[in-house]
C-alpha cells in the first residue's frame, strides 16, 4: 500500500484480486452458452406472460448470411440482412414499434422454418401472418402487390407502379422496394429494371442475384415440397 499526495492510502495492484480469490473467480466465471440460452428463453417466456413483450426477434443462418427475423403479436414485422446492421434495425423497431424488444427465438420458429424451406428450394410461397405497420401509403400498396408476382417470375418497376395505381411512380416503387420491411416473404427481389437487369436490393446485389437464381432453378410442378401450392 502507498499514500497519495493527499495522504490517502491506495492500492498498488499487488493485493488479492479475482485471480487469487477462488470465490470471486467462481462468481465471475463465464456463463456457458447453453445456460445463457435457457435464461433468455425463460426471460422471454415470463415477459410474454406478463404482457411485456411487443417485438420478439431471432436470427437465422443460411445461404444469404445471417438474417434477422422480428415479429409482433400481429405477425412478422421485419426481416433484415446482415448488411443492414441488425443492431440498428432493432433500435429502429424499438422507436417505431415498441421499446419492449426481446430475443425470443421460439416465437419465430414457424417463420424461421418457412424462410429456411424457401432458401433451400423446398417452398415456393409463404403462409405467415404479417404486420405491415412499417409500410404505409403508396409504399404499402407496392409491397402488398409483390406477392402477385409469382415464384420464378419478375416484373419491372414500371409494371409494379401501374399495378399499384400510379403508373408514373416508378422511382417511388424503387424506394418502396428498398424499404420493404419483410423482403423474401414479400418478394421485392422479383422487381427488376425494364431492360431485365436486376437493379438494386437492400440485401445487396449478390443476395438479389442468388434469390433470382434460386427461383430460376428446375421448374416446379405446381406444389412445393412442403405440400403447399406454388
N, C-alpha and C positions, 0 to 999 in steps of 0.2 A: 504494500500500500504506500502511496505518496500523498503529499499535500499540495494543492494548487496554490496560486498566488493569493487566494483569499483565505487560505488556511483550512479549506475543506479537504476531507480525506476522500481520495478517489482510488479506483481500482487500477491495477497495472496490466490486467489481462492474464495474470498468472494464477488467478483463483480458480475455484471449482466451477466448471461450466457444464453445458449439456453433455459434452462428450465424456465427462468423467463422472457424471451422476446417473446411475442406472435408471432411477425413477424418472428423471427428466428425459433421458434418452428414449425411454419407452413411451412417454407421453407425446413426444414429438416425432415418433417414428412414422414413416409414410404409411398411408392407409391403402390397403390393396384395392385394385380397380374393381374387383367383384363386390367388395364391401361398399365402395362408393356408389356402385350401380344400384345395389339394394337400397341404400339410403336415399338416393334420388327417386327411386320408384316409390318408396314409402312416403317421401315428401310430396310427390305428385299426387298420390292417392289421397292423402289427407287434405291437401289443398283443394282437390276436386270435391271431396265430400263436404268441405267447409265452404264451398262455392267461392273459392279464392283463385281459381284457375280459369283465365279467359282465353289464353293463347297457349296451346301445347305445341312443342316442337321436337324434332329429332333430325338426325342426319341419315343419309343413305348413300353408301358407296356403290359405284357402278362404272360402266364404261365411259361415262361423261365426267368422272371425278366424283367428288362428294357433293351431294345435293342437300339443301336444307328444306325440310318439309314442315309447314306450320298449319295448324287448324284451330278453329274456334268451335264452340258447340253447334254452330250453324253448318260448318263444313270446312273443306280445305280452303285456306285463305292465301297461302303463299308457297311458292317453290322458288328457290334461288340457287344459282350456280356458284361455284367457288369464286369465280372472277367478280362476283357481285359483292363479296365481303359479307360473310354470314353474320358477323357481329354487327355490322352497320344495318343489315336487314332486320335483325332482332330489335335493335334500337329504334328503327323506324316503326316496327309493329307496336312497340311499347308506347310510342307517341300517337300513332294514327288509329290503333285499335284499343289497346289497354296496357297499362304498365304491369298487369298481372300475367307475365310471360314466364313459362317454366318448361324445362325439359321433361317431357312425359312420353317416352317412346311408345308405350303400349297404346296410347290414344291414337297413334298414327300407324298401327300395324297394317290395317287394310290399305291405307294409302301407299305405304311402302311396298306392300305385296303387289299391288296393281302396277305401280310405276316400274318395279323390278321386272314384272312379267312383260311389260311393254318394251323395256330397253333390251330384253333378251329375246325378243321376237315371238313371245308367246301370247301377246294380247294386242288387239287392234283398236279397241275402244275402252273407255273408262266408265265405271259405274260408281261415281263418287259424288257426294253432296258437295256443293261449292258455296263459299262465302265470297261474293264479288264486291264487297263494300269498298275495296281499294280501286275499283274501276268504275268511274261514273260518267254520265252523259254520253257523248259520242264514243268515248273510249270503251265504255261498257257495251254499247251496241256492236262495236267491232269485235271485241273478244267473244261475245256471245255467238257471233256468226261463225267463228273459226271452226266449230265442230261440224259445220255444214260442209267443210272441205274434207272429203273422205280420205281414209288411210291410203297412202300411196299416191295421192293426187296433190296438185298445187293450184294456187290461184294468184293472180297478180295483185299488187296493191290497188290498182285501178278497179279491178273486178270486185275486190272486197269493199272499196269505197262505195261503189254503185249498190252492192247488196246491202250495205248499211244505211242507204238512203241519201248519201251525199257524194255523188259521182266526182265532184271536183276536189274532194278532201283527201287526195292521195297522200300528201305529206302527213296529214293527221292520222291516217291509217298506219303509216310507218311509226309515228310516235306511240300510238296505241299498242302496236305490237311490241315495241321496245319496252313499254311499261306494263305489259301483260303480267298480272300478279301470279298466274299459275301456268307458266309455259309447260310444254309437253302435254299436260292434260288438256289445256286449250291450245291447240297446235299452231301457234304463230310461225313455227318453222316451215309450215306449208305455204306461207305467203312469200312470193318471190317477185323479182322485177319483171317488167313487161318483156324483156329480152330473154327471160328464162334463167338469168343468173341469180344466185341465192339472195344477195343483199345482206344487210347487217342482221345481227342477232344478239340479244342480251347475254347469251351464254358464250358468245364468241363464234367466229366463222367456222372453226373446226367442229364445234358442237352441232351447228346447224347442218353442216355437210354430213356429219355422222348420222343425224336423225333422218335426213332425206335418203341417205344410202340404205339405212335400215329398212325404210318403208319401200324402197325400190327393189328389195330383195325378191326371192321366189314368190310368185303370185300366190295369194291366199285363196282359199277355197270357199269363202263366204262365212267361215266361222273360225274364230281364233282357237288356239289350243286350250284356252281356259274354259271353253264351252260357251262363249258369248258371241253373238253375231258380229261380224266385222263391219 
